[in-house]
Amino acid sequence: MGAHRGDGRRDWPEADVQNPWNLMIKHRQVQRRGRRSHMVVSFTDPVVSMDLLRAVLQPSFNDDIIAVFRKYQQFLDKAAENVKENVGDDVPTDQLITDTCRNLLEHVRLPAN
């Protein structure tokens, strides 16, 4: 498991705090009775539980969102260049695209059932 030091003790590796599965262990209570299959897990705070789920899903969610923005990137680039031609060269096209992407995210709505 850990590497042995010269004095007989072990150097244990630091816990990976960024890994959300390691975070989960700190926020749950585990009671073992007999066999491992009877382990009871209860999360102490529903907000913590949902935030842990968000942390696990976040990388995949980010990839999906970035893929959508890449799909529409050509339209955003053309529109920003068009604004620059019409208004003048001092228009920050990168800022226009960033603001438009932010507005797109803010206006996303779940479909009504």
C-alpha positions in Angstrom: 0.0 0.0 0.0 2.3 2.8 1.2 6.0 3.1 0.7 8.2 2.2 3.6 10.5 4.7 5.1 13.8 3.9 6.6 12.5 4.1 10.2 9.9 1.4 9.6 6.9 3.8 9.2 5.0 4.2 6.0 4.6 7.3 3.8 0.9 7.2 2.9 -0.1 9.1 -0.3 -2.1 12.2 0.1 -5.8 11.8 -0.5 -7.0 13.1 -3.9 -9.4 15.8 -2.6 -10.4 16.8 -6.2 -11.9 13.3 -6.8 -15.6 13.6 -5.8 -15.8 9.9 -4.8 -13.2 10.7 -2.1 -15.3 13.6 -0.9 -18.3 11.4 -0.5 -16.6 9.2 2.1 -16.2 12.2 4.4 -20.0 13.1 4.3 -21.6 9.7 5.0 -22.1 7.5 8.0 -21.4 3.8 7.5 -22.7 1.2 9.9 -21.4 -2.3 9.2 -23.2 -5.3 10.7 -21.8 -8.6 9.8 -21.4 -8.9 6.1 -20.5 -6.1 3.7 -23.7 -6.6 1.8 -25.6 -5.3 4.8 -23.9 -2.0 4.9 -26.2 1.0 5.6 -25.2 4.3 4.1 -27.0 7.5 5.0 -26.1 10.9 3.8 -26.3 13.6 6.5 -27.3 16.5 4.3 -29.3 16.4 1.1 -27.6 19.5 -0.2 -24.2 17.9 0.2 -25.5 14.7 -1.5 -26.8 16.7 -4.5 -23.6 18.7 -4.7 -21.6 15.5 -4.7 -23.7 14.2 -7.6 -23.2 17.5 -9.4 -19.4 17.2 -8.9 -19.5 13.7 -10.4 -21.6 14.7 -13.4 -19.9 18.1 -14.0 -17.1 16.9 -16.3 -19.6 15.1 -18.6 -22.0 18.0 -18.5 -19.2 20.4 -19.4 -18.2 18.2 -22.4 -21.8 18.1 -23.7 -22.1 21.9 -23.3 -18.8 22.6 -25.1 -19.8 20.3 -27.9 -23.0 22.3 -28.4 -21.1 25.6 -28.4 -18.6 24.2 -31.0 -21.6 23.2 -33.2 -22.7 26.9 -33.3 -19.2 28.5 -33.1 -19.1 29.4 -36.8 -22.3 31.4 -36.6 -21.1 33.2 -33.5 -17.8 34.0 -35.3 -19.5 35.3 -38.4 -21.9 37.5 -36.4 -19.1 39.0 -34.3 -17.1 39.7 -37.5 -20.2 41.3 -39.1 -20.6 43.6 -36.0 -17.0 44.5 -36.2 -17.3 45.5 -39.9 -20.4 47.5 -39.2 -19.3 49.3 -36.0 -15.6 49.5 -36.3 -12.4 47.7 -35.5 -12.4 48.7 -31.8 -15.2 46.2 -31.1 -14.0 43.3 -28.9 -15.3 40.3 -30.8 -14.2 37.8 -28.2 -16.2 39.7 -25.6 -19.2 39.8 -27.8 -19.0 36.0 -28.3 -18.5 35.4 -24.6 -21.5 37.6 -23.7 -23.7 35.9 -26.3 -22.7 32.4 -25.0 -23.5 33.5 -21.4 -26.9 34.8 -22.6 -27.6 31.6 -24.4 -27.0 29.6 -21.2 -29.1 32.0 -19.1 -32.1 31.7 -21.5 -32.1 27.9 -21.5 -35.4 26.6 -20.2 -36.6 23.0 -19.6 -39.5 22.1 -21.9 -42.9 22.2 -20.2 -44.4 18.8 -19.6 
